[in-house]
Amino acid sequence: MENAEDQAATREYAAPAAGVELFVKEMGTGPPVVVLHGGPGAHHDYLIPGFDLLADDFRLYFYDQRGGGRSRVRQLKTITWRQHVADLEALRAGWGLERLAVLGYSWGGLLALLHATEHPDRVSCMVLVDPAAGWGDYQARFKAEFDARMTSEAVTQMWRELDTSGLRRRDPEAYRKRRFELSVAGYFRDPSEAADLTPFRVQGQVQAATWASLEGYGDELRNKVASLEQPTLILHGRHDPMPLDWARELEQTLASARLVVLENSGHVPYVEEPETTLAEIRAFLKEQLST
């Protein structure tokens, strides 16, 4: 039997999923919680530091979704949402977990919903942090708002300052990191808070293919989501470029959902309001997983 120190140790390994191997990182002790990163086509690294602070109370399972990070596959252009769902279900079975408590961020929130609609008996509860939209015009509105923010005077000025700073010559690595931070500044309530971030890369082919596979599925997904009964916590930043209307509609569609609006956050509340965000998540998961 493993002692407490062994159980708390971080483990990294390649796990078999639906015909592929996916990179997994486990950490912490306590009831198991799987954490789904955004994207599609990204990887889990940028959620650390951040959600890893929950490892004091839970055994966290992070993984790089198919086609992103260290979960490399050959066919990027044909990846579908159904494959992402099949991967998560295969991981659940491989971990020996009867039911999953799922914490999904951004696209990961939508993936959590997709998985729950396909395997409702395998999900105990969900936390959806600024989830991507699965129907309606919300994704289009999100993109339009993000694009507008990225061309705002505040963000444009930060780009000017970087270009004239000489950082590219003095410290190329710091320059690349700052370029990444400015590329995501539009997600924040205050773009100046896009600092000290963990850079990540999105595989554009994976992103495009996954979203394409969802085209025309919105109405059916809405009906399936309406049948879910799992307790669900929705956290949504007041200043998220994703419309708050989406989170409100999702709360009304799910039978057992509660929406918490984070007043000082955009799309990145685990950076913008970490204490409030993690306290809400921790309290909800403890309540749901203590029974």
C-alpha positions as CSV (number, residue, x, y, z in Angstrom):
1,M,0.0,0.0,0.0
2,E,1.3,3.5,-0.9
3,N,1.9,5.9,2.0
4,A,0.5,9.5,2.0
5,E,3.7,10.9,0.6
6,D,3.6,8.4,-2.4
7,Q,0.0,9.2,-3.0
8,A,0.7,13.0,-3.1
9,A,3.5,12.6,-5.5
10,T,3.0,13.9,-9.0
11,R,2.9,11.2,-11.7
12,E,3.4,11.7,-15.4
13,Y,2.8,9.0,-17.9
14,A,1.3,8.1,-21.3
15,A,-2.2,6.5,-20.9
16,P,-4.1,4.5,-23.6
17,A,-7.2,6.2,-24.7
18,A,-9.4,5.7,-27.8
19,G,-6.8,4.2,-30.1
20,V,-4.1,6.8,-29.1
21,E,-1.9,7.5,-26.1
22,L,-2.4,10.7,-24.1
23,F,-0.1,12.5,-21.8
24,V,-1.4,12.5,-18.2
25,K,-0.3,14.3,-15.0
26,E,-1.7,13.3,-11.6
27,M,-1.1,15.2,-8.4
28,G,-2.6,15.6,-5.0
29,T,-4.6,13.4,-2.6
30,G,-8.2,13.0,-1.9
31,P,-11.3,12.4,-4.1
32,P,-10.4,12.2,-7.8
33,V,-11.2,15.2,-10.1
34,V,-10.3,15.3,-13.8
35,V,-9.4,18.8,-15.1
36,L,-10.1,19.6,-18.8
37,H,-8.1,22.3,-20.4
38,G,-9.3,24.7,-23.1
39,G,-8.6,24.8,-26.8
40,P,-9.4,22.6,-28.6
41,G,-5.8,21.8,-29.6
42,A,-4.1,23.3,-26.5
43,H,-2.5,21.4,-23.6
44,H,-2.8,21.4,-19.8
45,D,0.4,23.3,-18.8
46,Y,-1.1,26.7,-18.7
47,L,-3.6,25.7,-15.9
48,I,-0.5,25.2,-13.7
49,P,0.0,27.3,-11.6
50,G,-3.6,27.8,-10.9
51,F,-5.9,24.8,-10.6
52,D,-3.1,22.7,-9.2
53,L,-3.7,24.5,-5.8
54,L,-6.7,22.2,-5.5
55,A,-4.3,19.3,-5.0
56,D,-4.4,19.9,-1.3
57,D,-7.9,18.4,-1.2
58,F,-8.3,16.4,-4.4
59,R,-6.4,13.9,-6.6
60,L,-6.2,15.9,-9.8
61,Y,-6.0,14.3,-13.2
62,F,-4.7,16.6,-16.0
63,Y,-4.1,15.4,-19.5
64,D,-3.2,16.8,-22.9
65,Q,-6.2,16.3,-25.2
66,R,-5.7,14.5,-28.5
67,G,-3.5,16.4,-30.9
68,G,-2.3,19.0,-28.4
69,G,0.8,19.2,-26.2
70,R,2.4,15.9,-25.6
71,S,-0.6,13.9,-26.9
72,R,0.6,13.8,-30.5
73,V,-1.4,12.1,-33.2
74,R,-0.9,11.9,-37.0
75,Q,-4.3,12.9,-38.3
76,L,-5.0,16.4,-36.9
77,K,-7.4,17.5,-39.6
78,T,-10.0,14.8,-38.8
79,I,-10.2,15.0,-35.1
80,T,-13.8,15.3,-33.9
81,W,-15.6,16.1,-30.6
82,R,-16.7,12.5,-30.5
83,Q,-13.0,11.4,-30.4
84,H,-12.4,13.8,-27.5
85,V,-15.3,12.3,-25.7
86,A,-14.2,8.7,-26.4
87,D,-10.7,9.6,-25.1
88,L,-12.1,10.9,-21.8
89,E,-14.3,7.9,-21.3
90,A,-11.4,5.5,-22.1
91,L,-9.2,7.4,-19.6
92,R,-11.9,7.1,-16.9
93,A,-12.1,3.4,-17.4
94,G,-8.3,3.1,-17.4
95,W,-8.1,5.0,-14.1
96,G,-10.6,2.6,-12.6
97,L,-13.1,5.4,-11.7
98,E,-16.7,4.4,-11.7
99,R,-17.9,8.1,-12.1
100,L,-16.0,11.3,-12.8
101,A,-16.1,14.6,-11.1
102,V,-15.1,16.9,-13.9
103,L,-13.6,20.4,-13.8
104,G,-13.7,21.9,-17.3
105,Y,-12.2,25.3,-18.3
106,S,-13.3,27.1,-21.5
107,W,-13.5,24.5,-24.3
108,G,-12.9,22.0,-21.5
109,G,-16.3,23.0,-20.0
110,L,-18.0,22.2,-23.3
111,L,-16.1,18.9,-23.5
112,A,-17.4,18.1,-20.0
113,L,-21.0,18.7,-21.2
114,L,-20.5,16.6,-24.4
115,H,-19.0,13.7,-22.4
116,A,-21.8,13.9,-19.8
117,T,-24.5,13.8,-22.5
118,E,-22.9,10.7,-24.0
119,H,-22.1,9.0,-20.7
120,P,-24.5,10.4,-18.1
121,D,-24.1,7.5,-15.7
122,R,-20.3,8.0,-15.6
123,V,-20.4,11.6,-14.3
124,S,-21.1,12.6,-10.7
125,C,-20.8,16.3,-10.9
126,M,-19.3,19.1,-13.0
127,V,-17.6,22.5,-12.5
128,L,-17.7,24.6,-15.7
129,V,-15.4,27.6,-15.6
130,D,-16.2,30.1,-18.3
131,P,-17.3,27.3,-20.6
132,A,-17.3,27.6,-24.4
133,A,-20.8,27.8,-26.0
134,G,-22.4,24.7,-27.5
135,W,-25.2,26.4,-29.4
136,G,-26.7,29.7,-30.4
137,D,-24.6,32.7,-31.6
138,Y,-22.5,33.0,-28.5
139,Q,-19.3,31.7,-30.0
140,A,-19.5,34.2,-32.8
141,R,-20.2,37.0,-30.3
142,F,-17.3,35.8,-28.2
143,K,-14.9,36.0,-31.2
144,A,-16.2,39.4,-32.3
145,E,-15.7,40.8,-28.8
146,F,-12.2,39.3,-28.4
147,D,-11.1,40.7,-31.8
148,A,-12.4,44.1,-30.8
149,R,-10.4,44.0,-27.5
150,M,-7.3,43.0,-29.3
151,T,-7.4,46.1,-31.5
152,S,-8.3,48.4,-28.6
153,E,-6.0,51.3,-27.8
154,A,-4.9,49.7,-24.5
155,V,-3.7,46.5,-26.1
156,T,-2.2,48.4,-29.1
157,Q,-0.2,50.6,-26.8
158,M,1.2,47.5,-25.0
159,W,2.3,46.1,-28.3
160,R,4.0,49.5,-29.2
161,E,5.8,49.4,-25.9
162,L,7.1,45.9,-26.5
163,D,8.2,46.7,-30.0
164,T,10.3,49.7,-28.8
165,S,11.6,48.1,-25.6
166,G,14.6,46.4,-27.1
167,L,13.6,43.2,-25.2
168,R,13.8,41.1,-28.4
169,R,17.5,41.8,-28.6
170,R,18.3,41.7,-24.9
171,D,16.3,38.7,-23.9
172,P,14.7,36.7,-26.7
173,E,13.0,34.2,-24.4
174,A,11.4,37.0,-22.3
175,Y,10.4,38.7,-25.6
176,R,8.6,35.5,-26.8
177,K,6.9,35.1,-23.5
178,R,5.7,38.7,-23.5
179,R,4.4,38.3,-27.1
180,F,2.3,35.4,-25.9
181,E,0.9,37.4,-23.0
182,L,-0.2,40.2,-25.3
183,S,-1.7,37.7,-27.7
184,V,-4.2,36.6,-25.0
185,A,-4.7,40.1,-23.3
186,G,-8.2,40.3,-24.8
187,Y,-9.4,37.5,-22.5
188,F,-8.8,39.7,-19.4
189,R,-11.0,42.2,-17.8
190,D,-7.9,44.4,-17.6
191,P,-5.5,43.6,-20.3
192,S,-2.6,44.8,-18.2
193,E,-3.1,41.7,-16.0
194,A,-1.9,39.5,-18.8
195,A,1.5,39.0,-17.2
196,D,3.5,36.1,-15.7
197,L,1.5,33.6,-17.6
198,T,2.5,30.1,-18.7
199,P,2.7,30.1,-22.5
200,F,0.9,27.5,-24.5
201,R,0.4,26.7,-28.1
202,V,-2.9,25.8,-29.9
203,Q,-2.8,23.4,-32.8
204,G,-4.9,25.2,-35.3
205,Q,-5.8,22.1,-37.3
206,V,-7.1,20.4,-34.2
207,Q,-9.1,23.5,-33.2
208,A,-10.6,23.9,-36.7
209,A,-11.5,20.2,-37.1
210,T,-13.1,19.9,-33.7
211,W,-15.3,23.0,-34.1
212,A,-16.2,21.9,-37.6
213,S,-17.4,18.5,-36.2
214,L,-19.9,20.4,-34.0
215,E,-21.5,22.3,-36.8
216,G,-25.2,21.6,-36.9
217,Y,-25.2,19.8,-33.6
218,G,-26.3,22.7,-31.4
219,D,-30.1,22.0,-31.1
220,E,-29.5,18.3,-30.4
221,L,-26.9,19.1,-27.8
222,R,-29.2,21.6,-26.1
223,N,-31.9,18.9,-25.8
224,K,-29.4,16.4,-24.4
225,V,-28.0,18.9,-21.9
226,A,-31.5,19.6,-20.7
227,S,-31.8,15.9,-19.6
228,L,-28.7,16.0,-17.4
229,E,-29.3,15.9,-13.7
230,Q,-25.7,16.1,-12.3
231,P,-25.1,18.9,-9.8
232,T,-23.2,21.6,-11.7
233,L,-21.3,24.7,-10.7
234,I,-20.9,27.3,-13.4
235,L,-18.4,30.1,-12.8
236,H,-18.3,33.0,-15.3
237,G,-16.4,36.2,-15.3
238,R,-18.6,39.3,-15.6
239,H,-16.1,40.7,-18.2
240,D,-15.6,37.6,-20.2
241,P,-15.7,38.2,-23.9
242,M,-18.0,35.1,-23.9
243,P,-21.4,36.6,-23.2
244,L,-22.8,36.2,-19.7
245,D,-26.1,35.4,-21.4
246,W,-24.6,32.0,-22.4
247,A,-23.8,31.1,-18.8
248,R,-27.3,32.2,-17.8
249,E,-28.9,30.1,-20.5
250,L,-26.8,27.1,-19.5
251,E,-27.8,27.5,-15.9
252,Q,-31.5,27.5,-17.0
253,T,-31.0,24.5,-19.3
254,L,-29.3,22.2,-16.8
255,A,-31.6,20.8,-14.1
256,S,-29.2,21.1,-11.2
257,A,-26.9,24.0,-12.0
258,R,-25.9,27.1,-10.0
259,L,-24.2,30.1,-11.6
260,V,-21.7,32.2,-9.8
261,V,-20.7,35.5,-11.6
262,L,-17.1,36.6,-10.8
263,E,-17.4,40.3,-10.8
264,N,-13.7,41.2,-11.4
265,S,-12.8,38.6,-14.0
266,G,-12.8,38.2,-17.7
267,H,-12.2,34.7,-19.2
268,V,-9.3,33.8,-16.9
269,P,-10.7,33.9,-13.4
270,Y,-8.1,31.5,-12.0
271,V,-5.6,34.2,-12.7
272,E,-7.8,37.3,-12.2
273,E,-9.7,36.2,-9.0
274,P,-7.8,33.1,-7.9
275,E,-8.9,33.0,-4.3
276,T,-12.6,33.4,-5.0
277,T,-12.5,31.1,-7.9
278,L,-10.7,28.3,-6.1
279,A,-12.8,28.7,-2.9
280,E,-16.0,28.3,-4.9
281,I,-14.7,25.2,-6.7
282,R,-13.3,23.7,-3.5
283,A,-16.5,24.2,-1.5
284,F,-18.7,22.7,-4.3
285,L,-16.5,19.6,-4.9
286,K,-16.1,18.9,-1.1
287,E,-19.9,19.0,-0.8
288,Q,-20.5,16.8,-3.8
289,L,-17.7,14.3,-3.1
290,S,-18.1,13.9,0.6
291,T,-21.2,11.7,0.3
